[in-house]
Amino acid sequence: MIPFVNLQKQRDFYKNEFLEAEKEVLDSGCFIGGPQVDNLEKELVDYIGLPDLQAISCGSGTDAITIALMALGLKPGDEVIVPDFTFIAPAECVALLGGTPRFADINNQTLQIDPESVRSLITDRTVGIIGVDLFGQCAPFEELRRISDKHGLWLLEDAAQAYGAKCGNQTACTLGDISITSFYPTKPLGCYGDGGAMFTRDSQLAEKMRMLANHGSKGHYHHEILGLNSRLDALQAAILRVKLRHLKDELEIRRNNACKYDELFHDSNISHKLGDPIPQTLSPGNESSVAQYTLLAQNREKFIEILKGIEVPYCIHYPAPLSEQKCFREILADKTGNGPVYTPNAHLASTQAISLPVCAFTDVDEIIGRIKNF
């Protein structure tokens, strides 16, 4: 059986490096913070290549969003615009802090947040915008920045799926006032548990986020603000440092795998027999981390039956827009009186989007061969 993400093969490939890194941590007796975490934060910035950027590690990508929102001063009643077609975390964190998520529609080809929809949602209660780099491609941050500057809003980049991606001559994790990423195991750069990081060039925001991630403290038992317990384990940092050394090569393989799929699905004869799936469009100038290889299938059920028959794994991201989730419908009905704005492209994507294996240790040639044989 082909795994959707082949973490075991990746571990086998770097086994000696992992064992050495893990032994170093276990022998050190330093399991939270310490040199491994400090070195990881430095290496994350070095990889991106902006000397004035600061990386602050934390316990998960979701924690990273929460801490970033706290640092940006989100208050109960504030409205934040988020895409309607994505993982729950951005909107969930806004709501948990007492804010109101407002759901923007997406572009029906790139699947990224639609700037025109963002403009239509701005009110006198709007304080910020969260752009999500969905499936590894950067959101349209140049346009989002123009909107945020015009209206005096902060801009948060959720690059949970996109560390290593590029937007023109800029790099993911540098596109917001604060940017975040996730080290969940299946991400292009993932550890063996939960982990995350925040990035900013604002030294005051960086200092505040470090405090927030450590119970609001700069030192032992001196707490200046209320914070969280969200610290990265040294063992996870050591694993990430090994993987980071190989990330450039892995991303190149992911992109080559995506090109192979593109060639397959742009063959109209093959595509028609599969239910006409159309690959997610890559915006000109963007370079994706290809966290997933995602298609829009007009007849998704037919495509799924074919994939099952030839034993090719797939994933559905995401089966319902966030505005249709019960928790948000209740929040919006209570705070706005009329529920969310309808988002036709997000609703359509939730019925059509389907992802195929694409990681550096997936035999994409085998998958393509099975599809062609079908």
Secondary structure, 3 states (H helix, E strand, C coil): CCCCCCHHHHHHHCHHHHHHHHHHHHHHCCCECCHHHHHHHHHHHHHHCCCCCEEEEECCHHHHHHHHHHHCCCCCCCEEEEECCCCCHHHHHHHHCCCEEEEECECCCCCCECHHHHHHHCCCCEEEEEEECHHHCCCCHHHHHHHHHHHCCEEEEECCCCCCCEECCEECCCCCCEEEEECCCCCCCCCCCCCEEEEECCHHHHHHHHHHCECCEEECCEECCCCCECCCEHHHHHHHHHHHHHHHHHHHHHHHHHHHHHHHHCCHHHHHHCCCEEECCCCCCEECCCCCEEEEECCHHHHHHHHHHCCCCCECCCCCCHHHCHHHHHHHHHHHCCCCCCCHHHHHHHHHEEEECCCCCCCHHHHHHHHHHC
